[in-house]
Amino acid sequence: MADDLRRGAVFAVAAAAAMAVGATCVKGASATVPSTMIVFFRALFGLMLMLPWLIRGGRQAWRTQRIDGHIWRSAFGIVSMYGYFHALSHLPLAEAVLLTYTMPLFAPFIGWLWLGERPPNSALPAALIGLAGIALIVKPGTTELTSSAALIGALSGVSAAAAMIGIRRISNTEPASRIVFYFLLMSTVITATPLHWTWQTPTAPAWLWLLGVGAFATGGQLLLTRAYGSAPAAFIGPFTYTAVIFAGALGWALWGETPDLWSLAGIALVIGSCLLTLLPGRSRRRVDAPTEV
């Protein structure tokens, strides 16, 4: 597993921009399309976009000896995606993106348990500060719908952290394109089930939003997979927070969204807590990690 912080950071920022646009498309589609359908079409359209790669690469492109790793990565990713899209449907764009991007708070600890990558010395205080920021964004005193959507968004961040560690675990033998392919394939099959009772035929504008979700989210996923395959999650995660800046600008431009003071304070705490992982004194020592999940 490679350790190239500069390369990983570039991929992470590019992924953040693509995913912010993808999140904007999710929010646009959610006005008329249920979240279960958006999740399915995000996976389906993404899978269709990868067909040229699959055809060009032939059997070698999708052949793998790490199917168990792909299953674990996909399972965590699907749970995170459901939670993320639900939050996007009920919260301002920047807040929903931020809650899912709390994954750098949890990734160091999951990476320690799963891969043996000891977290930075600042990981624990950073996590405590970040949780305080999440509490300000969740605002327990607000409406039940808003609070529950915020909590679901935060839980999607935990699942996303586990998914990213799953990516790093198999990235020493599996290229980014193959990891994304198996995620999209498994997601398409699994998320098709709820369509039996939630289907609503999309309008023409909704189809455009859904196509945007698939295109930008898949591009972002490929870039993010390359980022986490390039360096440890604890070092790359903070760079993904540029997505909040992109999302905030898009939310303001399209829907006039402006966060209140409590949310701004929470956003500052969460982003600041993740930046703590970049302070000097990080431990790069490894401990023996289990070879299987």
VEXBA-989081 format. One line per 2 residues: their letters; for each residue x, y, z of N, C-alpha, C. Coordinates in Angstrom, 2 decimals. Example, Ala and Ser with C-alpha at 12.3 -4.5 7.8 and 13.67 -1.06 7.14 Angstrom:
AS) 13.19/-5.69/7.80/12.30/-4.50/7.80/13.20/-3.30/7.80; 12.85/-2.25/7.08/13.67/-1.06/7.14/12.90/0.03/7.87
***
This chain:
MA) 0.84/-1.19/0.00/0.00/0.00/0.00/0.88/1.24/0.00; 0.67/2.12/-1.00/1.54/3.28/-1.19/1.25/4.38/-0.19
DD) 2.25/5.25/0.03/2.10/6.42/0.89/2.60/7.64/0.11; 1.72/8.27/-0.64/2.07/9.44/-1.44/1.03/10.51/-1.14
LR) 1.32/11.34/-0.12/0.34/12.33/0.36/-0.02/13.34/-0.72; 0.97/13.84/-1.44/0.70/14.88/-2.44/-0.24/14.36/-3.52
RG) 0.04/13.19/-4.03/-0.79/12.59/-5.08/-2.20/12.33/-4.54; -2.29/11.80/-3.33/-3.59/11.52/-2.75/-4.40/12.77/-2.51
AV) -3.74/13.86/-2.09/-4.44/15.11/-1.83/-5.04/15.69/-3.11; -4.30/15.63/-4.21/-4.81/16.14/-5.48/-6.05/15.36/-5.91
FA) -5.98/14.05/-5.81/-7.13/13.23/-6.15/-8.32/13.54/-5.24; -8.05/13.76/-3.95/-9.12/14.01/-2.99/-9.85/15.31/-3.28
VA) -9.12/16.37/-3.61/-9.75/17.67/-3.90/-10.56/17.58/-5.19; -10.02/16.92/-6.20/-10.76/16.75/-7.45/-12.03/15.94/-7.21
AA) -11.93/14.90/-6.39/-13.10/14.10/-6.06/-14.13/14.92/-5.32; -13.68/15.79/-4.43/-14.60/16.62/-3.65/-15.42/17.54/-4.56
AA) -14.78/18.12/-5.57/-15.49/18.99/-6.50/-16.55/18.21/-7.28; -16.18/17.04/-7.78/-17.12/16.23/-8.54/-18.29/15.78/-7.66
MA) -17.99/15.40/-6.43/-19.04/14.90/-5.56/-19.97/16.02/-5.07; -19.45/17.23/-4.97/-20.32/18.35/-4.60/-21.34/18.61/-5.71
VG) -20.90/18.50/-6.96/-21.84/18.65/-8.07/-22.83/17.49/-8.07; -22.33/16.28/-7.80/-23.22/15.13/-7.72/-24.26/15.29/-6.62
AT) -23.85/15.83/-5.47/-24.78/16.07/-4.37/-25.84/17.09/-4.76; -25.43/18.10/-5.53/-26.37/19.09/-6.03/-27.43/18.43/-6.91
CV) -27.00/17.49/-7.74/-27.94/16.76/-8.59/-28.90/15.91/-7.76; -28.39/15.30/-6.68/-29.25/14.51/-5.79/-30.34/15.40/-5.19
KG) -29.94/16.56/-4.71/-30.91/17.48/-4.10/-31.94/17.95/-5.12; -31.49/18.20/-6.34/-32.42/18.61/-7.38/-33.41/17.51/-7.71
AS) -32.94/16.27/-7.80/-33.82/15.14/-8.11/-34.78/14.83/-6.97; -34.35/15.06/-5.73/-35.15/14.68/-4.56/-36.46/15.46/-4.45
AT) -36.60/16.54/-5.20/-37.84/17.30/-5.17/-39.01/16.50/-5.72; -38.74/15.56/-6.62/-39.82/14.78/-7.23/-39.57/13.27/-7.23
VP) -38.38/12.85/-6.82/-38.03/11.43/-6.87/-37.63/10.95/-5.48; -38.16/9.81/-5.00/-37.78/9.31/-3.67/-36.32/8.89/-3.62
ST) -35.75/8.93/-2.42/-34.32/8.64/-2.24/-33.96/7.24/-2.70; -34.86/6.27/-2.51/-34.55/4.90/-2.91/-34.30/4.80/-4.41
MI) -35.06/5.57/-5.18/-34.86/5.57/-6.63/-33.57/6.28/-7.02; -33.25/7.36/-6.31/-32.03/8.10/-6.63/-30.80/7.22/-6.38
VF) -30.81/6.47/-5.29/-29.70/5.57/-4.98/-29.54/4.54/-6.10; -30.67/3.97/-6.53/-30.61/2.95/-7.59/-30.05/3.53/-8.89
FR) -30.58/4.67/-9.32/-30.14/5.24/-10.59/-28.72/5.77/-10.51; -28.29/6.20/-9.32/-26.90/6.60/-9.16/-25.99/5.41/-9.48
AL) -26.36/4.24/-8.97/-25.57/3.03/-9.21/-25.70/2.55/-10.65; -26.92/2.54/-11.17/-27.15/2.03/-12.52/-26.46/2.87/-13.58
FG) -26.64/4.20/-13.53/-26.02/5.06/-14.52/-24.50/5.03/-14.40; -24.02/4.94/-13.17/-22.58/4.83/-12.98/-22.04/3.55/-13.59
LM) -22.79/2.46/-13.42/-22.38/1.18/-13.99/-22.37/1.25/-15.51; -23.37/1.91/-16.09/-23.43/2.06/-17.55/-22.24/2.86/-18.07
LM) -21.83/3.87/-17.32/-20.69/4.68/-17.74/-19.39/3.88/-17.74; -19.37/2.79/-16.97/-18.16/1.98/-16.90/-18.15/0.85/-17.92
LP) -19.22/0.69/-18.69/-19.27/-0.40/-19.67/-18.15/-0.32/-20.71; -17.81/0.86/-21.24/-16.69/0.91/-22.20/-15.40/0.37/-21.60
WL) -15.14/0.73/-20.34/-13.94/0.21/-19.66/-14.03/-1.31/-19.55; -15.22/-1.83/-19.23/-15.39/-3.26/-19.05/-15.18/-4.00/-20.36
IR) -15.73/-3.46/-21.44/-15.60/-4.09/-22.75/-14.15/-4.04/-23.23; -13.51/-2.89/-23.05/-12.13/-2.72/-23.51/-11.17/-3.61/-22.73
GG) -11.41/-3.75/-21.45/-10.50/-4.51/-20.62/-10.72/-6.01/-20.65; -11.91/-6.43/-21.07/-12.19/-7.86/-21.13/-12.23/-8.50/-19.74
RQ) -12.00/-9.77/-19.72/-12.11/-10.52/-18.47/-11.11/-10.04/-17.43; -9.93/-9.64/-17.87/-8.90/-9.20/-16.93/-9.32/-7.96/-16.15
AW) -10.22/-7.15/-16.74/-10.62/-5.91/-16.09/-11.38/-6.18/-14.80; -12.26/-7.20/-14.81/-13.09/-7.45/-13.63/-12.67/-8.69/-12.84
RT) -11.71/-9.43/-13.32/-11.26/-10.64/-12.63/-10.60/-10.27/-11.30; -11.00/-10.93/-10.23/-10.47/-10.59/-8.90/-10.37/-11.83/-8.02
QR) -9.43/-11.78/-7.10/-9.29/-12.80/-6.06/-9.71/-12.25/-4.71; -10.26/-11.04/-4.69/-10.59/-10.36/-3.42/-12.07/-10.04/-3.34
ID) -12.91/-10.96/-3.77/-14.35/-10.68/-3.80/-14.89/-10.38/-2.41; -14.32/-10.99/-1.38/-14.78/-10.70/-0.01/-14.54/-9.25/0.35
GH) -13.38/-8.73/-0.07/-13.08/-7.33/0.19/-14.04/-6.41/-0.54; -14.40/-6.76/-1.77/-15.36/-5.96/-2.53/-16.74/-5.97/-1.87
IW) -17.11/-7.10/-1.32/-18.42/-7.21/-0.65/-18.47/-6.31/0.57; -17.42/-6.35/1.39/-17.40/-5.50/2.58/-17.40/-4.02/2.19
RS) -16.58/-3.65/1.22/-16.53/-2.26/0.79/-17.89/-1.80/0.27; -18.54/-2.66/-0.53/-19.83/-2.30/-1.11/-20.92/-2.20/-0.06
AF) -20.92/-3.10/0.90/-21.95/-3.09/1.95/-21.90/-1.77/2.72; -20.72/-1.38/3.16/-20.60/-0.11/3.89/-20.95/1.07/2.99
GI) -20.55/0.99/1.73/-20.83/2.08/0.80/-22.31/2.26/0.53; -23.05/1.17/0.41/-24.49/1.26/0.15/-25.21/1.87/1.35
VS) -24.86/1.44/2.56/-25.47/2.01/3.76/-25.20/3.51/3.83; -23.96/3.88/3.55/-23.61/5.30/3.57/-24.38/6.08/2.52
MY) -24.54/5.51/1.34/-25.22/6.21/0.26/-26.69/6.47/0.59; -27.37/5.50/1.17/-28.76/5.70/1.58/-28.87/6.83/2.60
GY) -27.99/6.81/3.59/-28.04/7.85/4.61/-27.71/9.22/4.05; -26.74/9.28/3.17/-26.31/10.53/2.57/-27.42/11.15/1.73
FH) -28.05/10.35/0.89/-29.11/10.88/0.02/-30.32/11.31/0.83; -30.60/10.61/1.92/-31.70/11.02/2.79/-31.40/12.39/3.40
AL) -30.17/12.59/3.86/-29.79/13.88/4.43/-29.86/14.99/3.39; -29.42/14.71/2.17/-29.47/15.72/1.11/-30.90/16.14/0.80
SH) -31.85/15.23/1.00/-33.25/15.53/0.69/-33.88/16.46/1.71; -33.33/16.51/2.94/-33.99/17.22/4.02/-33.15/18.32/4.67
LP) -31.89/18.47/4.27/-31.01/19.45/4.89/-30.42/20.38/3.84; -29.92/21.55/4.24/-29.17/22.40/3.31/-27.98/21.62/2.74
LA) -27.62/21.92/1.51/-26.62/21.14/0.79/-25.29/21.03/1.55; -24.77/22.15/2.02/-23.46/22.14/2.68/-23.49/21.32/3.96
EA) -24.58/21.41/4.74/-24.67/20.67/5.99/-24.74/19.17/5.74; -25.54/18.77/4.74/-25.65/17.35/4.43/-24.32/16.77/3.97
VL) -23.61/17.53/3.10/-22.31/17.07/2.63/-21.32/16.98/3.80; -21.34/17.97/4.67/-20.41/17.98/5.80/-20.62/16.78/6.71
LT) -21.88/16.46/7.00/-22.16/15.35/7.92/-21.66/14.03/7.37; -21.81/13.82/6.08/-21.28/12.60/5.49/-19.76/12.63/5.46
YT) -19.19/13.82/5.28/-17.74/13.95/5.23/-17.09/14.00/6.61; -17.84/13.59/7.63/-17.22/13.39/8.94/-16.38/12.12/8.95
MP) -16.30/11.43/7.83/-15.54/10.18/7.80/-14.09/10.32/8.26; -13.39/11.46/8.03/-12.03/11.54/8.56/-11.94/11.46/10.08
LF) -13.05/11.76/10.78/-13.04/11.64/12.24/-12.99/10.19/12.68; -13.63/9.33/11.90/-13.77/7.92/12.28/-12.76/7.02/11.57
AP) -12.31/7.44/10.38/-11.42/6.59/9.59/-10.12/6.21/10.31; -9.46/7.13/11.07/-8.22/6.70/11.73/-8.40/5.54/12.68
FI) -9.53/5.52/13.40/-9.75/4.45/14.38/-10.14/3.15/13.69; -10.96/3.25/12.64/-11.31/2.06/11.88/-10.07/1.51/11.17
GW) -9.23/2.41/10.63/-8.01/1.97/9.98/-7.04/1.30/10.93; -7.01/1.76/12.19/-6.15/1.15/13.20/-6.60/-0.28/13.49
LW) -7.91/-0.44/13.67/-8.44/-1.76/13.99/-8.36/-2.72/12.80; -8.56/-2.18/11.59/-8.69/-3.02/10.42/-7.37/-3.25/9.70
LG) -6.56/-2.18/9.57/-5.33/-2.26/8.80/-4.06/-2.18/9.64; -4.20/-1.79/10.90/-3.03/-1.62/11.73/-2.31/-0.32/11.49
ER) -2.95/0.66/10.86/-2.35/1.98/10.65/-2.67/2.84/11.87; -1.65/2.98/12.73/-1.87/3.71/13.98/-2.26/5.15/13.69
PP) -3.35/5.64/14.31/-3.82/7.00/14.02/-2.88/8.07/14.54; -3.00/9.30/14.02/-2.17/10.39/14.52/-2.44/10.63/16.00
NS) -1.46/11.24/16.68/-1.64/11.54/18.11/-2.83/12.46/18.35; -3.17/13.26/17.36/-4.27/14.22/17.51/-5.63/13.63/17.19
AL) -5.70/12.36/16.84/-6.96/11.77/16.37/-8.06/11.83/17.42; -7.75/11.48/18.67/-8.78/11.45/19.71/-9.32/12.84/20.04
PA) -8.45/13.83/20.34/-9.01/15.17/20.58/-9.74/15.72/19.36; -9.25/15.40/18.16/-9.93/15.86/16.94/-11.33/15.27/16.85
AL) -11.45/14.00/17.19/-12.76/13.34/17.13/-13.73/13.96/18.13; -13.25/14.28/19.32/-14.12/14.88/20.34/-14.59/16.27/19.91
IG) -13.68/17.06/19.34/-14.06/18.38/18.85/-15.04/18.26/17.68; -14.77/17.31/16.81/-15.65/17.10/15.67/-17.05/16.68/16.09
LA) -17.16/15.83/17.10/-18.47/15.42/17.59/-19.24/16.61/18.18; -18.52/17.51/18.81/-19.17/18.73/19.32/-19.71/19.56/18.16
GI) -18.94/19.63/17.07/-19.41/20.35/15.90/-20.63/19.70/15.28; -20.63/18.37/15.24/-21.80/17.65/14.71/-23.03/17.96/15.54
AL) -22.86/18.03/16.87/-23.99/18.34/17.75/-24.59/19.70/17.44; -23.74/20.68/17.12/-24.23/22.01/16.77/-25.01/22.00/15.45
IV) -24.58/21.14/14.54/-25.28/21.05/13.25/-26.60/20.30/13.40; -26.57/19.22/14.20/-27.78/18.42/14.42/-28.85/19.24/15.13
KP) -28.43/20.07/16.10/-29.35/20.94/16.85/-30.57/20.16/17.36; -30.40/19.38/18.44/-31.49/18.53/18.94/-32.79/19.29/19.19
GT) -32.75/20.60/19.39/-33.97/21.34/19.69/-34.79/21.69/18.46; -34.29/21.36/17.25/-35.03/21.69/16.03/-36.09/20.63/15.76
TE) -36.74/20.71/14.61/-37.82/19.77/14.29/-37.29/18.35/14.24; -38.18/17.41/14.50/-37.80/16.00/14.54/-37.25/15.55/13.18
LT) -37.88/16.02/12.09/-37.44/15.63/10.75/-36.01/16.10/10.49; -35.73/17.35/10.84/-34.39/17.89/10.60/-33.35/17.19/11.46
SS) -33.67/16.98/12.74/-32.72/16.32/13.64/-32.44/14.89/13.21; -33.49/14.15/12.84/-33.28/12.76/12.42/-32.49/12.70/11.12
AA) -32.75/13.63/10.19/-32.00/13.65/8.94/-30.53/13.95/9.21; -30.25/14.85/10.16/-28.87/15.18/10.50/-28.17/13.99/11.15
LI) -28.86/13.28/12.02/-28.26/12.09/12.64/-27.98/11.01/11.62; -28.92/10.81/10.70/-28.71/9.82/9.64/-27.53/10.23/8.78
GA) -27.41/11.54/8.51/-26.26/12.02/7.75/-24.95/11.74/8.46; -24.92/11.94/9.79/-23.70/11.66/10.56/-23.37/10.18/10.54
LS) -24.39/9.33/10.66/-24.15/7.88/10.62/-23.64/7.44/9.25; -24.07/8.16/8.21/-23.56/7.83/6.89/-22.06/8.11/6.81
GV) -21.59/9.08/7.62/-20.16/9.37/7.68/-19.37/8.22/8.27; -19.94/7.57/9.29/-19.28/6.40/9.89/-19.18/5.28/8.86
SA) -20.28/5.02/8.15/-20.27/3.97/7.13/-19.31/4.31/6.00; -19.26/5.60/5.62/-18.33/6.00/4.57/-16.88/5.79/4.99
AA) -16.59/6.04/6.27/-15.23/5.82/6.77/-14.85/4.35/6.66; -15.78/3.47/7.03/-15.52/2.04/6.93/-15.33/1.63/5.47
AM) -16.11/2.23/4.56/-15.98/1.92/3.14/-14.61/2.35/2.61; -14.15/3.54/3.03/-12.85/4.02/2.57/-11.70/3.15/3.07
IG) -11.83/2.67/4.31/-10.80/1.77/4.83/-10.85/0.44/4.07; -12.07/0.03/3.70/-12.20/-1.18/2.89/-11.51/-1.02/1.55
IR) -11.57/0.17/0.98/-10.88/0.44/-0.28/-9.37/0.31/-0.09; -8.86/0.93/0.96/-7.41/0.90/1.18/-6.93/-0.53/1.44
RI) -7.76/-1.33/2.07/-7.38/-2.70/2.40/-7.13/-3.54/1.15; -7.86/-3.27/0.06/-7.70/-4.08/-1.15/-6.97/-3.35/-2.27
SN) -6.58/-2.08/-2.03/-6.00/-1.28/-3.11/-4.60/-1.72/-3.50; -3.98/-2.61/-2.71/-2.64/-3.07/-3.09/-2.69/-4.06/-4.26
TE) -3.87/-4.66/-4.51/-4.00/-5.57/-5.65/-5.12/-5.17/-6.60; -6.05/-4.35/-6.14/-7.21/-3.99/-6.95/-7.11/-2.54/-7.43
PA) -7.14/-2.31/-8.74/-7.10/-0.94/-9.26/-8.41/-0.21/-8.94; -8.35/1.12/-8.99/-9.52/1.93/-8.64/-10.73/1.59/-9.49
SR) -10.52/1.40/-10.79/-11.65/1.14/-11.69/-12.36/-0.16/-11.32; -11.62/-1.19/-10.93/-12.25/-2.45/-10.56/-13.01/-2.34/-9.25
IV) -12.47/-1.59/-8.30/-13.16/-1.39/-7.02/-14.48/-0.68/-7.24; -14.46/0.38/-8.06/-15.68/1.12/-8.34/-16.67/0.25/-9.12
FY) -16.18/-0.55/-10.06/-17.07/-1.43/-10.83/-17.84/-2.38/-9.93; -17.14/-3.06/-9.04/-17.84/-4.01/-8.16/-18.80/-3.31/-7.21
FL) -18.42/-2.11/-6.76/-19.34/-1.35/-5.91/-20.62/-1.01/-6.66; -20.48/-0.53/-7.88/-21.66/-0.16/-8.67/-22.49/-1.38/-9.04
LM) -21.84/-2.47/-9.38/-22.56/-3.69/-9.73/-23.39/-4.20/-8.55; -22.75/-4.33/-7.40/-23.46/-4.82/-6.21/-24.53/-3.83/-5.77
ST) -24.25/-2.54/-5.88/-25.23/-1.53/-5.48/-26.46/-1.58/-6.37; -26.25/-1.74/-7.68/-27.38/-1.80/-8.61/-28.30/-2.97/-8.29
VI) -27.71/-4.12/-8.04/-28.50/-5.32/-7.75/-29.26/-5.17/-6.43; -28.58/-4.71/-5.39/-29.19/-4.63/-4.06/-30.24/-3.53/-3.98
TA) -29.95/-2.36/-4.55/-30.87/-1.23/-4.41/-32.07/-1.34/-5.36; -32.09/-2.33/-6.25/-33.24/-2.52/-7.14/-34.45/-3.05/-6.36
TP) -34.21/-3.75/-5.26/-35.31/-4.37/-4.51/-36.37/-3.38/-4.03; -36.00/-2.26/-3.39/-37.03/-1.33/-2.90/-37.87/-0.67/-3.99
LH) -37.44/-0.78/-5.26/-38.18/-0.13/-6.33/-39.58/-0.71/-6.51; -39.78/-1.93/-6.05/-41.09/-2.58/-6.20/-42.19/-1.79/-5.50
WT) -41.86/-1.10/-4.42/-42.89/-0.37/-3.68/-42.66/1.14/-3.62; -41.59/1.64/-4.25/-41.35/3.10/-4.19/-41.27/3.75/-5.57
WQ) -41.49/2.99/-6.64/-41.29/3.53/-7.98/-42.25/4.68/-8.29; -41.69/5.77/-8.85/-42.46/6.88/-9.40/-41.78/7.30/-10.69
TP) -42.50/7.33/-11.78/-41.88/7.65/-13.07/-41.33/9.08/-13.04; -40.02/9.26/-13.25/-39.42/10.61/-13.20/-39.89/11.50/-14.34
TA) -39.94/12.80/-14.09/-40.22/13.78/-15.13/-38.95/13.99/-15.96; -39.08/14.71/-17.07/-37.92/14.97/-17.93/-36.79/15.69/-17.18
PA) -37.09/16.78/-16.41/-36.01/17.42/-15.65/-35.39/16.47/-14.62; -36.22/15.62/-14.01/-35.69/14.69/-13.02/-34.71/13.70/-13.64
WL) -34.98/13.27/-14.88/-34.05/12.38/-15.56/-32.68/13.04/-15.74; -32.69/14.33/-16.04/-31.42/15.05/-16.20/-30.66/15.10/-14.88
WL) -31.38/15.38/-13.78/-30.74/15.37/-12.46/-30.15/14.00/-12.17; -30.91/12.94/-12.48/-30.46/11.58/-12.18/-29.22/11.22/-13.01
LG) -29.20/11.64/-14.27/-28.01/11.41/-15.09/-26.80/12.12/-14.51; -27.02/13.33/-14.01/-25.92/14.08/-13.38/-25.42/13.39/-12.13
VG) -26.33/12.82/-11.35/-25.94/12.08/-10.15/-24.99/10.94/-10.53; -25.38/10.15/-11.52/-24.55/9.02/-11.92/-23.21/9.42/-12.46
AF) -23.19/10.46/-13.31/-21.94/10.87/-13.96/-20.95/11.46/-12.97; -21.40/12.45/-12.18/-20.47/13.14/-11.28/-20.11/12.28/-10.07
AT) -21.06/11.52/-9.57/-20.75/10.67/-8.42/-19.77/9.57/-8.79; -19.92/9.01/-9.99/-18.99/7.96/-10.43/-17.60/8.53/-10.65
GG) -17.53/9.70/-11.30/-16.24/10.33/-11.48/-15.58/10.65/-10.16; -16.36/11.18/-9.22/-15.82/11.46/-7.89/-15.37/10.21/-7.17
QL) -16.14/9.12/-7.35/-15.78/7.86/-6.70/-14.47/7.32/-7.21; -14.27/7.41/-8.52/-13.00/6.96/-9.10/-11.83/7.76/-8.54
LL) -12.00/9.07/-8.47/-10.94/9.93/-7.95/-10.69/9.68/-6.47; -11.77/9.50/-5.71/-11.62/9.27/-4.28/-10.97/7.92/-4.00
TR) -11.31/6.93/-4.81/-10.70/5.62/-4.67/-9.19/5.70/-4.90; -8.80/6.50/-5.91/-7.37/6.69/-6.17/-6.71/7.41/-4.99
AY) -7.43/8.36/-4.39/-6.87/9.11/-3.27/-6.58/8.20/-2.08; -7.56/7.40/-1.69/-7.38/6.54/-0.52/-6.47/5.35/-0.82
GS) -6.27/5.06/-2.09/-5.30/4.03/-2.44/-3.88/4.57/-2.48; -3.73/5.91/-2.43/-2.41/6.52/-2.54/-1.75/6.78/-1.20
AP) -2.55/6.93/-0.13/-1.99/7.27/1.17/-2.98/6.87/2.26; -2.51/6.79/3.52/-3.39/6.40/4.62/-4.59/7.33/4.77
AA) -5.70/6.76/5.16/-6.95/7.52/5.29/-6.80/8.69/6.25; -6.05/8.51/7.33/-5.92/9.56/8.34/-5.25/10.81/7.77
FI) -4.46/10.67/6.72/-3.75/11.80/6.15/-4.48/12.41/4.95; -5.26/11.60/4.25/-5.95/12.07/3.05/-7.32/12.64/3.38
GP) -8.01/12.09/4.37/-9.37/12.48/4.68/-9.64/13.97/4.76; -8.82/14.75/5.47/-9.10/16.18/5.60/-9.20/16.94/4.29
FT) -8.50/16.50/3.25/-8.57/17.20/1.98/-9.94/17.09/1.32; -10.70/16.08/1.69/-12.02/15.92/1.10/-12.98/17.02/1.57
YT) -12.60/17.77/2.61/-13.49/18.80/3.14/-13.65/20.00/2.23; -12.88/20.07/1.17/-13.13/21.12/0.18/-14.50/20.93/-0.46
AV) -15.07/19.74/-0.35/-16.42/19.50/-0.88/-17.44/20.40/-0.20; -17.23/20.72/1.08/-18.15/21.59/1.80/-18.16/22.99/1.20
IF) -16.98/23.47/0.81/-16.88/24.79/0.19/-17.62/24.79/-1.15; -17.36/23.77/-1.96/-18.03/23.67/-3.25/-19.55/23.56/-3.06
AG) -19.97/22.71/-2.11/-21.41/22.51/-1.88/-22.07/23.77/-1.36; -21.39/24.48/-0.46/-21.95/25.71/0.07/-22.18/26.74/-1.02
AL) -21.23/26.86/-1.93/-21.36/27.82/-3.03/-22.51/27.42/-3.96; -22.63/26.13/-4.24/-23.70/25.67/-5.12/-25.07/25.81/-4.46
GW) -25.15/25.50/-3.16/-26.41/25.64/-2.44/-26.88/27.08/-2.38; -25.94/27.98/-2.20/-26.28/29.41/-2.17/-26.72/29.89/-3.55
AL) -26.00/29.48/-4.60/-26.29/29.95/-5.95/-27.62/29.42/-6.47; -27.96/28.15/-6.15/-29.15/27.53/-6.72/-30.40/27.67/-5.85
WG) -30.21/27.62/-4.52/-31.38/27.62/-3.64/-31.33/28.72/-2.57; -30.33/29.57/-2.63/-30.24/30.66/-1.66/-30.02/30.19/-0.24
ET) -29.37/29.03/-0.07/-29.15/28.47/1.26/-28.03/29.21/1.98; -28.31/29.63/3.20/-27.29/30.24/4.05/-27.40/29.62/5.44
PD) -26.34/28.98/5.95/-26.40/28.34/7.26/-26.54/29.34/8.39; -27.23/28.94/9.50/-27.34/29.83/10.65/-26.02/29.82/11.44
LW) -25.96/30.63/12.49/-24.72/30.76/13.26/-24.31/29.45/13.92; -25.31/28.70/14.45/-24.98/27.42/15.09/-24.35/26.46/14.08
SL) -24.94/26.40/12.89/-24.40/25.51/11.86/-23.02/25.96/11.42; -22.82/27.28/11.27/-21.49/27.77/10.90/-20.45/27.40/11.94
AG) -20.82/27.53/13.22/-19.90/27.15/14.29/-19.60/25.66/14.23; -20.64/24.86/13.98/-20.44/23.41/13.88/-19.56/23.04/12.71
IA) -19.80/23.69/11.56/-18.97/23.43/10.38/-17.50/23.77/10.67; -17.28/24.91/11.32/-15.90/25.31/11.65/-15.23/24.30/12.58
LV) -15.98/23.81/13.58/-15.41/22.84/14.52/-15.08/21.53/13.82; -15.98/21.06/12.97/-15.74/19.77/12.31/-14.56/19.86/11.36
IG) -14.53/20.91/10.54/-13.41/21.04/9.60/-12.10/21.25/10.36; -12.14/22.08/11.39/-10.93/22.30/12.19/-10.43/21.04/12.85
SC) -11.37/20.22/13.33/-10.97/18.98/14.00/-10.28/18.03/13.04; -10.75/17.99/11.79/-10.11/17.11/10.81/-8.75/17.62/10.38
LL) -8.61/18.93/10.36/-7.30/19.50/10.02/-6.26/19.21/11.09; -6.71/18.90/12.31/-5.77/18.53/13.38/-4.95/17.30/13.03
TL) -5.51/16.45/12.18/-4.78/15.24/11.81/-3.56/15.54/10.95; -3.43/16.80/10.49/-2.27/17.18/9.69/-1.15/17.78/10.51
LP) -1.37/17.93/11.83/-0.35/18.53/12.68/0.87/17.64/12.78; 2.05/18.21/13.06/3.26/17.39/13.25/3.08/16.43/14.40
GR) 3.91/15.40/14.38/3.85/14.43/15.48/2.96/13.27/15.18; 2.58/13.12/13.91/1.74/11.99/13.55/2.56/10.71/13.66
SR) 1.89/9.66/14.08/2.58/8.37/14.18/2.31/7.57/12.92; 3.37/7.12/12.29/3.21/6.32/11.08/3.54/4.86/11.36
RR) 3.68/4.53/12.64/3.99/3.14/12.98/2.80/2.26/12.67; 3.09/1.02/12.35/2.04/0.05/12.07/2.08/-1.03/13.13
VD) 0.91/-1.58/13.41/0.83/-2.74/14.28/0.31/-3.89/13.44; 0.46/-5.09/13.95/-0.01/-6.26/13.20/-1.51/-6.15/12.99
AP) -1.92/-6.23/11.74/-3.35/-6.12/11.41/-3.87/-7.50/11.00; -5.13/-7.76/11.24/-5.69/-9.04/10.82/-5.68/-9.16/9.30
TE) -5.42/-10.34/8.81/-5.38/-10.53/7.36/-6.76/-10.67/6.78; -7.75/-10.97/7.57/-9.11/-11.11/7.09/-10.03/-10.25/7.95
V) -11.18/-9.88/7.35/-12.17/-9.08/8.07/-12.81/-9.94/9.17
***
